[in-house]
Amino acid sequence: MYSLRLLGGVALEGPSGPLSGRVAQRRRLALLALLGTAGDRGMSRDKLAGYLWPESDEADARHLLSDSVYVLRRALGEDGILAVGEFLRLNPELVWCDVVDFEAAIRREEAGEAVDLYAGPFLDGFYLGAAGELDQWVETERRRLADGYAKALESLAERAESASDYPVAVERWKQLAAHDAFNSRYMVRLMEALIAAGDPGNALQRAQEHEHLLREELGTEPAPEVLELAERLSRSWRRSRSPAASRSQDCRRGGRSRRSGCGRGGEGSQRRPRPGLSSSRWL
């Protein structure tokens, strides 16, 4: 059994390890990627030739395609690539493809399996340069599969919240925030999960980092929902660290004497903010 991994890069492996040489030439890997995402329906020879050799005339492009199919069949077995009329497709009994399994998991609504299969962006770092239409196809597929991953992650996060499993929800929202760091909606949901998990300080820190990222990279402000939630948390944080609140806490804890500051103002009862956060407008 051979494995074709297209998520997080591109790799073709056989029973003895990664394949190299003529079979691993970039256009042949691109041909495998086209067939891998086409699934059972396959893709026509004309379309494949047009994607991979746009600079060649039709006869030369089809000849180059035939040559590549021959090289791949020698490596994968004659039945590794099946032909049905003018259409070619991968044989799933001989070549496993992560994209095929990922999309099948999405259709079955097996979000956990889909998330586990998603090792990174589709064909990450893979470009042919001269083949403009193919590069556009790669970008379209990359966005489509990334959207499927994000929806699966969001499903898992909301499922954890429904079960009041906030630590798991936090981890899922963190994954989404890492997947799309500019998405303010994900940031709000992460902050809310952190608050529910009893970690409002970290929620405020996340808001500060998100604001800094958007300003530095895009020159914009976070969505109003992020700003409003951060302001509410900031007010609560400041109240909890006010001298009066600190004295009240100290007195409740140990019934300390008036000398320690209970019942009146006292320097010993004040708490200092956490270091490193004083420059924030929220902390």
C-alpha positions as CSV (number, residue, x, y, z in Angstrom):
1,M,0.0,0.0,0.0
2,Y,1.3,3.5,-0.9
3,S,0.4,6.7,0.9
4,L,-0.1,10.1,-0.6
5,R,0.0,12.9,1.9
6,L,-1.2,16.3,0.6
7,L,-2.0,18.0,3.9
8,G,0.9,19.9,5.4
9,G,3.1,19.5,2.4
10,V,3.4,16.6,-0.1
11,A,4.9,13.2,0.4
12,L,4.6,9.9,-1.5
13,E,5.6,6.8,0.5
14,G,5.7,3.1,-0.2
15,P,6.2,0.0,2.0
16,S,9.9,0.8,2.2
17,G,9.7,4.5,2.8
18,P,9.6,7.7,0.8
19,L,9.7,7.4,-3.0
20,S,12.3,9.5,-4.9
21,G,13.7,9.9,-8.4
22,R,11.6,10.4,-11.5
23,V,8.3,9.5,-9.7
24,A,8.9,12.4,-7.2
25,Q,9.4,15.1,-9.9
26,R,7.2,18.1,-9.1
27,R,4.7,17.9,-11.9
28,R,4.2,14.2,-11.3
29,L,3.5,14.9,-7.6
30,A,1.1,17.6,-8.8
31,L,-0.6,15.0,-11.1
32,L,-1.0,12.8,-8.1
33,A,-2.4,15.7,-6.1
34,L,-5.0,16.4,-8.9
35,L,-6.0,12.8,-9.0
36,G,-6.1,12.5,-5.2
37,T,-8.5,15.4,-4.8
38,A,-10.6,14.2,-7.7
39,G,-11.6,11.0,-5.8
40,D,-13.7,8.4,-7.5
41,R,-14.9,10.7,-10.3
42,G,-11.4,11.2,-11.5
43,M,-10.3,13.9,-13.9
44,S,-10.1,14.1,-17.7
45,R,-6.8,13.8,-19.6
46,D,-7.4,17.2,-21.3
47,K,-7.9,18.9,-18.0
48,L,-4.9,17.3,-16.4
49,A,-2.7,18.2,-19.4
50,G,-4.0,21.8,-19.4
51,Y,-3.2,22.2,-15.7
52,L,0.2,20.7,-15.8
53,W,1.6,21.8,-19.2
54,P,-0.2,25.0,-20.1
55,E,2.8,26.2,-22.1
56,S,2.6,23.2,-24.5
57,D,0.2,22.6,-27.4
58,E,-2.4,19.9,-26.9
59,A,-0.5,17.0,-28.6
60,D,2.7,17.7,-26.6
61,A,0.8,18.1,-23.3
62,R,-1.0,14.8,-23.8
63,H,2.3,13.1,-24.6
64,L,3.9,14.5,-21.5
65,L,0.8,13.4,-19.4
66,S,1.1,9.8,-20.9
67,D,4.8,9.7,-20.0
68,S,4.1,10.8,-16.4
69,V,1.3,8.3,-16.0
70,Y,3.7,5.6,-17.3
71,V,6.4,6.6,-14.7
72,L,3.9,6.6,-11.9
73,R,2.5,3.2,-12.8
74,R,5.9,1.7,-12.9
75,A,6.4,3.0,-9.3
76,L,2.9,2.3,-7.9
77,G,1.9,-0.7,-10.0
78,E,0.0,-0.9,-13.3
79,D,-3.3,-0.5,-11.4
80,G,-2.2,2.4,-9.2
81,I,-3.7,4.8,-11.7
82,L,-6.9,3.6,-13.3
83,A,-8.3,4.8,-16.7
84,V,-12.0,4.9,-17.5
85,G,-12.3,6.3,-21.0
86,E,-10.8,9.8,-21.0
87,F,-10.7,9.9,-17.2
88,L,-7.9,9.0,-14.9
89,R,-8.2,8.3,-11.1
90,L,-6.2,6.9,-8.3
91,N,-6.9,3.3,-7.2
92,P,-7.8,3.6,-3.5
93,E,-7.0,-0.1,-3.0
94,L,-3.4,0.6,-3.8
95,V,-2.9,4.3,-3.0
96,W,-4.2,5.8,0.3
97,C,-4.6,9.6,0.2
98,D,-5.1,11.7,3.3
99,V,-7.4,14.2,1.5
100,V,-9.8,11.4,0.5
101,D,-10.1,10.3,4.1
102,F,-10.3,13.8,5.4
103,E,-13.3,14.6,3.2
104,A,-14.9,11.3,4.0
105,A,-14.7,12.1,7.7
106,I,-16.2,15.5,7.1
107,R,-19.1,13.9,5.2
108,R,-19.7,11.4,8.0
109,E,-19.5,14.3,10.5
110,E,-16.6,12.6,12.3
111,A,-15.0,15.9,13.3
112,G,-12.4,14.4,15.6
113,E,-11.1,12.1,12.8
114,A,-11.0,15.0,10.3
115,V,-9.1,17.2,12.7
116,D,-6.5,14.4,13.3
117,L,-6.0,14.0,9.6
118,Y,-5.5,17.7,8.9
119,A,-1.7,18.0,9.3
120,G,-1.5,21.5,7.8
121,P,-2.5,23.5,4.7
122,F,-3.0,21.6,1.4
123,L,0.3,21.2,-0.5
124,D,1.9,23.6,1.9
125,G,4.9,25.3,0.2
126,F,4.3,23.5,-3.1
127,Y,4.3,25.7,-6.2
128,L,5.2,25.1,-9.9
129,G,5.7,28.7,-10.6
130,A,5.1,28.8,-14.4
131,A,1.8,26.8,-14.2
132,G,-0.4,29.7,-13.2
133,E,-3.8,27.9,-13.5
134,L,-2.5,25.0,-11.4
135,D,-1.3,27.4,-8.7
136,Q,-4.7,29.0,-8.6
137,W,-6.3,25.6,-8.3
138,V,-4.0,24.8,-5.4
139,E,-5.0,28.0,-3.6
140,T,-8.7,27.3,-4.1
141,E,-8.4,23.7,-2.7
142,R,-6.2,25.0,0.1
143,R,-9.0,27.4,1.2
144,R,-11.7,24.8,0.8
145,L,-10.0,22.2,2.9
146,A,-8.9,24.7,5.5
147,D,-12.6,25.8,5.8
148,G,-13.5,22.2,6.4
149,Y,-10.9,21.8,9.1
150,A,-12.1,25.0,10.8
151,K,-15.7,23.9,10.8
152,A,-14.7,20.5,12.3
153,L,-12.7,22.2,15.0
154,E,-15.6,24.6,15.8
155,S,-17.9,21.6,16.1
156,L,-15.6,20.0,18.6
157,A,-15.2,23.2,20.6
158,E,-19.0,23.7,20.8
159,R,-19.5,20.1,21.7
160,A,-17.1,20.4,24.6
161,E,-18.8,23.6,25.8
162,S,-22.2,21.9,25.7
163,A,-20.7,19.2,28.0
164,S,-19.2,21.9,30.3
165,D,-15.8,20.5,29.5
166,Y,-14.2,24.0,29.3
167,P,-10.5,22.9,29.4
168,V,-11.1,20.9,26.2
169,A,-13.1,23.8,24.7
170,V,-10.2,26.1,25.5
171,E,-7.8,23.9,23.6
172,R,-10.1,23.7,20.6
173,W,-10.6,27.4,20.4
174,K,-6.8,27.9,20.8
175,Q,-6.4,25.6,17.7
176,L,-8.8,27.7,15.8
177,A,-7.2,31.0,16.9
178,A,-3.8,29.5,15.7
179,H,-5.4,28.4,12.4
180,D,-6.8,31.9,11.7
181,A,-5.1,34.4,14.0
182,F,-6.9,37.4,12.5
183,N,-10.4,36.0,13.1
184,S,-11.9,38.1,16.0
185,R,-14.9,35.8,16.3
186,Y,-12.6,32.9,17.2
187,M,-10.8,35.2,19.7
188,V,-14.1,36.1,21.4
189,R,-15.0,32.4,21.7
190,L,-11.6,31.6,23.1
191,M,-11.9,34.4,25.7
192,E,-15.3,33.2,26.7
193,A,-14.1,29.6,27.1
194,L,-11.1,30.8,29.2
195,I,-13.5,32.8,31.5
196,A,-15.8,29.8,31.9
197,A,-12.7,27.7,32.7
198,G,-11.8,30.2,35.5
199,D,-8.9,31.9,33.7
200,P,-10.1,35.5,33.0
201,G,-6.5,36.8,33.2
202,N,-5.4,34.7,30.3
203,A,-8.5,35.8,28.4
204,L,-7.4,39.4,28.8
205,Q,-3.9,38.6,27.8
206,R,-5.2,36.9,24.6
207,A,-7.2,40.0,23.8
208,Q,-4.1,42.2,24.2
209,E,-2.1,39.9,21.9
210,H,-4.9,39.8,19.3
211,E,-5.1,43.6,19.3
212,H,-1.3,43.9,18.8
213,L,-1.3,41.4,16.0
214,L,-4.1,43.2,14.0
215,R,-2.5,46.6,14.5
216,E,1.0,45.4,13.5
217,E,0.0,43.2,10.5
218,L,-3.2,44.7,9.2
219,G,-3.4,48.2,10.7
220,T,-6.9,47.6,12.0
221,E,-8.6,47.2,15.3
222,P,-10.2,44.0,16.7
223,A,-13.9,43.5,16.2
224,P,-16.1,45.5,18.7
225,E,-17.0,42.2,20.5
226,V,-13.4,41.6,21.4
227,L,-13.0,45.2,22.7
228,E,-16.2,45.1,24.7
229,L,-15.4,41.8,26.4
230,A,-11.8,43.0,27.1
231,E,-13.2,46.2,28.7
232,R,-15.6,44.3,30.9
233,L,-12.8,42.0,32.0
234,S,-10.5,44.9,32.6
235,R,-13.0,46.7,34.8
236,S,-13.5,43.5,36.8
237,W,-9.7,43.0,37.1
238,R,-9.1,46.5,38.3
239,R,-11.9,46.3,40.9
240,S,-10.5,43.1,42.3
241,R,-7.2,44.7,42.8
242,S,-8.4,48.0,44.3
243,P,-7.1,48.8,47.8
244,A,-10.6,48.3,49.2
245,A,-11.1,45.0,47.6
246,S,-7.6,43.8,48.7
247,R,-8.3,44.8,52.4
248,S,-11.7,43.1,52.3
249,Q,-10.1,39.9,51.0
250,D,-7.3,40.0,53.6
251,C,-9.8,40.5,56.4
252,R,-12.0,37.7,55.2
253,R,-9.1,35.3,54.9
254,G,-7.6,35.6,58.4
255,G,-9.5,38.1,60.5
256,R,-6.4,40.2,60.8
257,S,-6.1,43.1,63.2
258,R,-6.6,46.7,62.3
259,R,-2.9,47.1,62.3
260,S,-2.7,45.1,59.1
261,G,-5.1,47.5,57.4
262,C,-8.5,45.9,58.0
263,G,-11.1,48.6,58.2
264,R,-8.9,51.5,57.0
265,G,-6.5,52.4,54.2
266,G,-3.1,50.8,54.5
267,E,-0.2,50.3,52.2
268,G,0.3,46.7,53.2
269,S,-3.1,45.8,51.9
270,Q,-2.5,46.9,48.3
271,R,-1.6,44.4,45.6
272,R,0.6,45.2,42.7
273,P,-0.5,44.3,39.1
274,R,1.2,41.4,37.5
275,P,4.6,42.4,35.9
276,G,4.8,43.0,32.2
277,L,1.2,44.0,31.7
278,S,1.1,47.5,32.9
279,S,1.6,49.0,29.4
280,S,-1.7,47.5,28.2
281,R,-4.7,49.8,28.1
282,W,-6.7,47.0,29.7
283,L,-4.3,45.8,32.4
